[in-house]
Amino acid sequence: MSTDAITPPMSAERARDIAAAFDLRALPADFLANPFPVYAALREAEPVRRMPDGSYFLTRYADLVAVYRDAQTFSSDKHVEFAPKYGAGSPLFEHHTTSLVFNDPPLHTRVRRLIMGALTRRAIADMEPGLIQLVDSLLDGLEARGGGDLIEDFASAIPVEIIGNLLDVPHADRGPLRAWSLAILGALEPVVTPEQHALGNQSVTEMLDYLRTLVAARRQRPGDPERDVLTRLIQGEASGEQLSEVELLQNCIFLLNAGHETTTNLIGNGLILLQEFPVARERLLAELRGADGDVAQERVLTLAVDEFLRFESSNQLGNRRALADTCVGGVALPAGALVTLCIGAANRDPAQFPEPEALDIARAPNKHLAFGFGIHQCAGLSLARLEGRVAIGRFLQRFPDFRLTEAPVRGGRARFRGFLAAPFSVR
C-alpha cells in the first residue's frame, strides 16, 4: 500500500482558496483529509478570522494560550451555544451543558477535584501492570492472526478497558460503550445531521439508563474511593459537598466518553504516523533498542507520544464564549462572541515549534496544546500518556515491520481527528 494515501497532499493554492472562504459549517472533503495546509494559510493571512456565523476562529499558538489563561473572560459554559444546536432540554443538551469540560467554576472545580483525587500519580502507576497485561494479550491475538485492524482490534480496545476499570463497569456491560461514545461526541461536530442528532440523543438516554443501575449498585456496595472514581464521585468531598444526581450521572458519561475517543485516536494516529514516516519509525526503534533500562525507554516513548499528540492532535478544536468586550491577537471581540480554538493549527505554529511540519519523535521542549491549557487542561492527561506509551511502545517492539494492507479510513470529522479502520499485517 502506498503511504501517500494516508495524508494526501494539498497545494498551497488550494489551501488559500479554502482559507479565503473558510466556514466550519461547509468543509470540503480534502480539508477533512488534510486540514493543516489550510490552517497554515489562515494563520498567515487571518489568524483571528471572523466566520460567516459571526464567531471567531483562532489559529496562532500565542492567541490560544491567552484565551486558555483568561478563564474569567472566556467561559466554557455552553448553554447559550448548545440550546439552538440541540434544543434546550434534549438529552444531548443536558449532557453537554453539565459535563466537566463544558462548565465553569464552581461546578467545574468540584467535579475536577473529585476526579483528580482518584487519578493520583500512585493510582496511575498502579494501573500500569494491568495495562501491560491487556496490551500483551491483544498483541498475542494479533500475532496469532497475522494482523487485524489497528483501530478495532487494538487502539479502541485499550481505553474501553481502562476507563471501564476506573468506574468499575462490569466486563459484561462494556460492549455498547464505544458506540455510545462515538455518537455522543460525534454530535459536537460543527454540523450535525438529523440522523446524528437522533443517535446522539438516543445514546445519552441509553447511557443514563445503564448508569442509574450501576450507581444504585455502587451505593449499596461502595468500592475503594482511592481507586474507584465512581465511588469517589458518589461519596463527594470530605467537607460533605456532593454532586447532584444529574451532575453525577452526566459526568460519568463524560468520563466514559472522554477517555475513549481521544486515547483511541492517540494510539491509532501514532502507529499510522510511524507507517507514514518510516524514518521516524526506524529512529524510534533504534532509540528503544539503545535505551538502557525501563526508565530510559519510558523517556524515549514519552517524547514520541507527545510528538504524536502535537502532530495529529486527537482533539483539534475547542470553544469558548467571551463574557465581556475583549481583544485577542489585536482583534476586538464583543461580549458574547463565540470563539473556536484551533488546537491542530496552534500545534503546528512555527512561532512555537521549529520545523512544525516535521515529525520529530525526540522534540524537546514540546509544549503542545493537545490536552488544552489552564484550568481546563485534561484531567486524564497522565493516564492518556501512559496508555499511549505502553500501547505504541509494546506494539512497535513486537511488530517492528508491521505494514498497512489497505489505505486507512479517516473518521471524516473536524473536531476529533482519527481513523475508523486501518487493516494491517504483522508479517
N, C-alpha and C positions, 0 to 999 in steps of 0.2 A: 504493500500500500504506500502510495506517495504521501509523505508528511505535508506536502503543500496543501492537501485538502483540509488540514486541521484548522489553520487560521489563514483564510485566503487573503492575499494582498489587496490593498486598495490604493488607487492612485491619489496623488496629492490634489489633483483637480477634482476628483470625485469627492474627496473628503471636504474640500472647501465648499462644494455645491451643497452637500448635506448640511454642513455647519451654517451656511447662509440662510437656510430655510428650517433650521433645527426646531423640532417640535416633538416632545416626548409622546404625544398622542398620535403621531404619524411617523413611525420609524420604519425605514426600508429594511429589507431582509439583509442586505450586505452590511448595514450598520450593526445589526444584531450579531452577525458572524464575526465582525471585527470593528468594534467601536473606537479603537484607540487612535487611528488617524483623524477621526472626526473630533475627538476630544482635544487632540493637539492643535487642530485648526481653530477650535473655539478658544482654547487657552491663549493662542497667539492673537486672534482678531477681536474676540469679545468675551473675556474671561468672566465677566458678570453679565450674562445675557438675559435680557427681558424676553420672556417667552410669549407666544401668542395668547395664552390664557392670563397674562399679567403676572405670573410668577417669575422667579429669578433662578438661573442655572449657573452654579459656580464650579469652575474647573481648576483654579490655582490652589496649590497646597497651602500657602500662607493664608488665603481667604477662608478655607475650610477650618483651619486651626483657630482663626479669630472667631468664627461662629461657634465652634465647639467650646471655646473658652468662656464665651459670654452667655451662660445659661439664664442669666437674668433678663436679657433682651430677646434671646431666641428660644422659644418654647418648643418642647417635644410633644405637647398635648395635641391630639388630633381630632378633637370633637368638631371643630369648625371645618376642617378639611374633609373628614370622612362622612359627615352627615349627608351631603349631596351624593357622595360616591356610592355609599352602601344603603342609605336610608336609615334615619335615626330609629333606633330600637331593633334593627335587624341583628341576627346573631353575629355577623361579621363586624358590624359597628360596635356592638357591646364588647366583643373580644378585643379588637384592635384599639379601643379607647380605654381599656382597663389594664392591658398588659404592661409590664415593666418598661419596655423600650419606648412606648408612646405616652409617657407620663412625666410630669414634673414633680419635684418635691411638694408636699411631704410623702405622697404615696410612693413615689419612686424610691425615696430614701429608705422607707420602712421595708419595702419588698427586697430591695437590693441588699440591705444589711442582713436580712434573714437568709437569703440565698448564699451570700458570701460566707456566712458562718458555717455552712456545710461544704464549702469549696476552699478550705484552707490548704496551705501547701502540704501539710501532712496527709490530709484526706485524699488529695490528688495523687500524692506519691503512693498511697496505699492501693490506688486503683491500677497502678502500672502492672503488677504481676498478672492480674486477671485480664487486662487489655492484651498483654503479650500472648497469653494462652488463647484468647479469642482470635487474634490475628493469625497466629500459627495454625490454628485449626482451619481457618478459611484458606490459608496458603496450602495446607495439606490437600484440601479438596480440589483446589485449582490445579495443583501439580498432578493429582491422580487423573484429572480430566484432560490435562494438557492445555488448559486455558479456560476461558469463560468470558464474562463481561466485567470490565473494571468497575463499573458503577453498580450494577445489580448484584453481582456476586462478591464484591469486595467493599468498595468505598461506602455504599449505603448501608451495608450490614453492620458496620462498626458503631456508628453513633446511635443506631436504634438500640443496640445492646447497652451501650454506656449510659445513655440518658434513661433508658428503662431501668437500669440498675440504680441510678441516682434517686429515682422516685419509687424504686422497688415495685415496678409493674410486673406482675406475674408473666413468665415467658410465654404462656399460652395466650396471653392477651395482646401481644406486641404486633401481631400481623397487620392490623389496619393503620398503625401509627404513621408510617411513611406516606401512605396515600392521603391521610388526613392532613399531614404537614404540608405536602405539596399543594393541596387545594387551598388551604387557608393562607399560606404565604404567597401563592400564585395570585391571589386576589389583591395583593399590594402592587402589582404591576401598574404602570401609568394608565393603561387601557384594559378594561375587564369586559369580556363578552358576557351576555346573559347566561350562557351555559357555565362559565367560570364562576359567576356570581352565585348561581343556584348551587353549584357543587361546594363552593366555599361555605355558604350558609348551612348546607346540609352537614358538612364535615364538622363545623363548630358544634352544631346541635348533637351530633352523634358522639363527639368527644366529651361534651359536657355530661351527657347521659352516662357514659362509661366512668368518668371521673367522680361523679356523685357516689357511685357504688364503691370505687376504690377509696375515696376519702372516708366514707362511712366505716369501711372495714379497718382503715388505719386508725380511726378514732377509738375503735374497740381494742385494737392490738397495736399500740404505737411501736415504732422502730427506734433505733438509736439516732437522736437528733444531730449527733456529730457526723453521721454518715448519710442519713436518710433525709433528703431535702423536703419531702412531703411531710414527714413528721415535724420537722422544724417549722415549716410554714403553718401547719395546723396549731402547734403549741404557741407560736408567737414569740415575743421577746420576753426577757426576764422581767421587764417592767410591767408585764401583764397586757401590753398592747397587742391586739390580734387583728388579722385580716378579716374582713367580712367574708361571707360565703362566696359572694360573687368575685371579690378580689382573689380569693384563694383559688377557685376553680379556673378563672381566666389566666392566672399566672402559672398554673400547672400546664395549661395548654401552651402558653408561651415557652416554658422550659422544654417541653417535649418537642416543640417545633424548632426553636432556635438552634438547638444542638444538632438537629438532623440535616437540614438543607445546607447550612454553611460548612459543616465539617465534611459532609459528603463531597461538596464542591472542592474543598481544600485538598482532600486526598485524590479525587479524580483529576482535578486540574494539575496537581503536582506531578502525578505519574504521566499524564499525557504531555505536559511540557517537557518532561525528560525524553519522551519519544520524539517530540518535535525538535528538540535541541540536543542532538546526540553528543556534541562536545561537552555540554554541561553534564550529561549523564556520565560520560567517561570520567570527567573530573570528580564528580561526586563519588563514584565507585572507587576511584584511586584514593581520595581523601579518607573514605571509610576504611579501606584496606590498610592505609598507613597510620590511622589513628591508634594511639597506644592506650587501650582500655576503654571501658564503657563511658567514662566521663568525657574523654576526647571525642568519641563517636557521637555522643549526645550534643556536644558543642557544634560539630560539623553539621548534624541534622537540624539543629535549631536554626542555624544561619540559613540553610537551604529552605526550610519550611517558611521562614519569614520572607524569603525572596519569592517563593511561590505565591504567598499572600499578597505581596506588593504587586507582582507582575500580573496576576489574574485574581484580583480580589473577589472572594466568594460573594460578597455584598457590594454592589457597585454604586448604589445610590442611598442617600439619607435625606431626611426632610426636617425643616424647622419652620416656625412662623414668627415673624418679628412682632414683638409686643409693643414696640414704640418706634417712632421715626429713628432711623439709624443710617450708618454708612458702612459699606463693605467694598474693599478694593477701589475706593474712590467714587463709588456709585451710591447715590442716595436711595434708600429703601424706605417706603412709607410704613407706618404701623399697619399690621395685618398682612404684610407681604408674605407670601409663601415662598420658601427658599429650598431648592434642591441642591444637596451637596454631592458633587460627583466624585466619589471616592476613587473610582477607576481612573479618572483623569488626574487627580491630585497625586496618586501613587506613581504617575509617570511624568511628573513635573520636573523638567531639567534644572529648575532653580533649587530643587531639594535633592534630587538624585542624579549623580553623574551618569551619563550614558543610560538614561532610563529605559530605552528600548532593548537593552542587552539583559539577558538572563544571567545574573552573576550570583551563583549559589554560595559565594562567600562574602557577599556585600555587607560591609560594616562601615559606619553605622547604617541602620536601616529603620528609620522611624516612620514606617508606613502607617496608613490610617485604616487598614482593613478591619481593625477592631474598634474603630471610632477613636474618640479622644475626650478627655474631660469626665464629667460626672456620669456620662452615659457610655463610657468605654465598656466593652463587652465583659460581663461578669464571669464568663466562662473561658476567657482567653487562654489561661494556663492549661485548662483541660483540653481545649482545641489544639493547642500546640503539642501537648503530649500525644493525642490521638494521631495527629499528622506525622509526628516524628517516628512513632512506633510503626504505624501502618506503612508509610512510604519507605522508611529505612529497612524494615524486615522484608517487604515485598522486593525491593531492588536487590537486596543481598541474596534472596532466594532465587530470583529470576532476573539476573543481570542482562540477559539477552531477550527479554520479552519484546514482542512486537505487536502492534495493532494489525489485525487482519482485515478490517474494513474501516472506512472513514468514520470517526466517532460522530455521534449525533448530539448537537448542542441543544440546550433547553429552549433556545429561541426567546429569551427574556432579557429585559433591560436591567432590572434591579438585581436579580440573582444570576450570577454567571457560572455556568457549569455544564455538565453533559448528562444526557439521559441514557446513553448507551455508548459503549466502547469495546467491541469484541476484540479479544487478543489471544495470542498463543504464547506459551512459555517455552516453546522449542524453536 
